[in-house]
Amino acid sequence: MKKITLIYFSPTKTTETVLRAITQGLAQNLEISDSEITAINFTPPKIRDTVLAPFDGNDIVLLGAPVYAGRLPADAADFFKKLTAVNTPAILTVVYGNRAYDDALLELKDVASSCGFIPVSGAAFIGEHSFASTEIPVAMNRPDENDLKQAADFGAETGNMLKKTNDLKKISALKVPGNFPYKEGMGKGAPDFIEVTDSCTNCGICATACPSNAIDAERGFATIAEDCILCCACIKACPEEARLMKDGSIKDKARWLNETCSTPKSVQIFFATEP
Ligand SMILES: Cc1cc2nc3c(=O)[nH]c(=O)nc-3n(C[C@H](O)[C@H](O)[C@H](O)COP(=O)(O)O)c2cc1C
């Protein structure tokens, strides 16, 4: 009996939504019950201290992360690099905000391979841009119903491929777009771009949502700029909409994305061999 494990970083939850839809199609295709499915969401920093047992040939692992500056977020890459696997098929997914995914899927493939996974399929999905708001929309409401149908179909097609493949070691290497050396990624640290308004009720939901412990409860839940990774999870999680993007370089970037990346992009999927 096969087990499915989803391992993902997803501050604003679009990657999580896509991975769950892929899993649904895969599990249905391979007749794997819910009790054999485990989700490891390593967005909260303390989860990243966990050392996972090695995966083996009874596992199917889905790895997922958003695209940050055309790369994997550094925290996601660092966690993935600690995984180990022997003869384990991996399904790779990056989710990007309708600009481009550049080298992120290639980077994920390279990291997965270096951990011992056998990448069998890969995909780039579109998610609402982290910097987007109702005022400055970018890829709003993606993944939409159509994206999620494609995600489930992608999972099912990967299932078909796995059923036809007797020896994973014999499949050809997965090819995905991207270049090596990769684009320069982003480090930690952000401009002072978030304002906390009087609507804040000190509920602390923003601090819990933050993947980099960058919210200071002692200072009115202000963002600690040097620890911030710009993910905007705190803005999107606030039930009072008390966290706003200030005028400045990040808001300008959101406006640029709104003007430049408004044509909806399509999902792209890749298989190591024909499903
Ligand atoms: C710091 C940062 C950099 C980003 N860089 C890109 C990018 O290079 N290309 C792109 O299309 N989207 C980019 N995005 C948007 C995210 O990839 C997108 O919103 C994704 O759906 C977020 O995933 P999540 O909901 O799982 O957090 C970036 C977002 C952030 C916060």
The ligand as a MOL file (V3000), in Angstrom:
LIG
                    3D

  0  0  0     0  0            999 V3000
M  V30 BEGIN CTAB
M  V30 COUNTS 31 33 0 0 0
M  V30 BEGIN ATOM
M  V30 1 C 8.8810 38.1400 -1.9670 0
M  V30 2 C 8.0130 37.6180 -3.0630 0
M  V30 3 C 8.5300 37.4190 -4.3330 0
M  V30 4 C 7.7090 36.9380 -5.3580 0
M  V30 5 N 8.2460 36.7100 -6.5910 0
M  V30 6 C 7.4660 36.2800 -7.6030 0
M  V30 7 C 8.0000 36.0370 -8.8980 0
M  V30 8 O 9.2040 36.1300 -9.1420 0
M  V30 9 N 7.1560 35.7100 -9.8990 0
M  V30 10 C 5.7990 35.6020 -9.6820 0
M  V30 11 O 5.0720 35.3860 -10.6540 0
M  V30 12 N 5.2720 35.7280 -8.4420 0
M  V30 13 C 6.0670 36.0460 -7.3960 0
M  V30 14 N 5.5470 36.1820 -6.1410 0
M  V30 15 C 4.1380 35.8350 -5.9000 0
M  V30 16 C 3.9530 34.4320 -5.2770 0
M  V30 17 O 4.7560 33.4920 -5.9460 0
M  V30 18 C 2.4870 34.0020 -5.3890 0
M  V30 19 O 1.6500 34.9760 -4.8560 0
M  V30 20 C 2.1940 32.6670 -4.7250 0
M  V30 21 O 0.8910 32.3000 -5.1130 0
M  V30 22 C 2.2580 32.7250 -3.2050 0
M  V30 23 O 2.1510 31.4130 -2.6860 0
M  V30 24 P 1.5110 31.0910 -1.2330 0
M  V30 25 O 0.0620 31.5340 -1.3030 0
M  V30 26 O 1.5890 29.6000 -1.1480 0
M  V30 27 O 2.2610 31.8380 -0.2230 0
M  V30 28 C 6.3370 36.6420 -5.0940 0
M  V30 29 C 5.8410 36.8390 -3.8000 0
M  V30 30 C 6.6570 37.3050 -2.7960 0
M  V30 31 C 6.1000 37.4640 -1.4230 0
M  V30 END ATOM
M  V30 BEGIN BOND
M  V30 1 1 1 2
M  V30 2 1 2 3
M  V30 3 2 2 30
M  V30 4 2 3 4
M  V30 5 1 4 5
M  V30 6 1 4 28
M  V30 7 2 5 6
M  V30 8 1 6 7
M  V30 9 1 6 13
M  V30 10 2 7 8
M  V30 11 1 7 9
M  V30 12 1 9 10
M  V30 13 2 10 11
M  V30 14 1 10 12
M  V30 15 2 12 13
M  V30 16 1 13 14
M  V30 17 1 14 15
M  V30 18 1 14 28
M  V30 19 1 15 16
M  V30 20 1 16 17
M  V30 21 1 16 18
M  V30 22 1 18 19
M  V30 23 1 18 20
M  V30 24 1 20 21
M  V30 25 1 20 22
M  V30 26 1 22 23
M  V30 27 1 23 24
M  V30 28 2 24 25
M  V30 29 1 24 26
M  V30 30 1 24 27
M  V30 31 2 28 29
M  V30 32 1 29 30
M  V30 33 1 30 31
M  V30 END BOND
M  V30 END CTAB
M  END
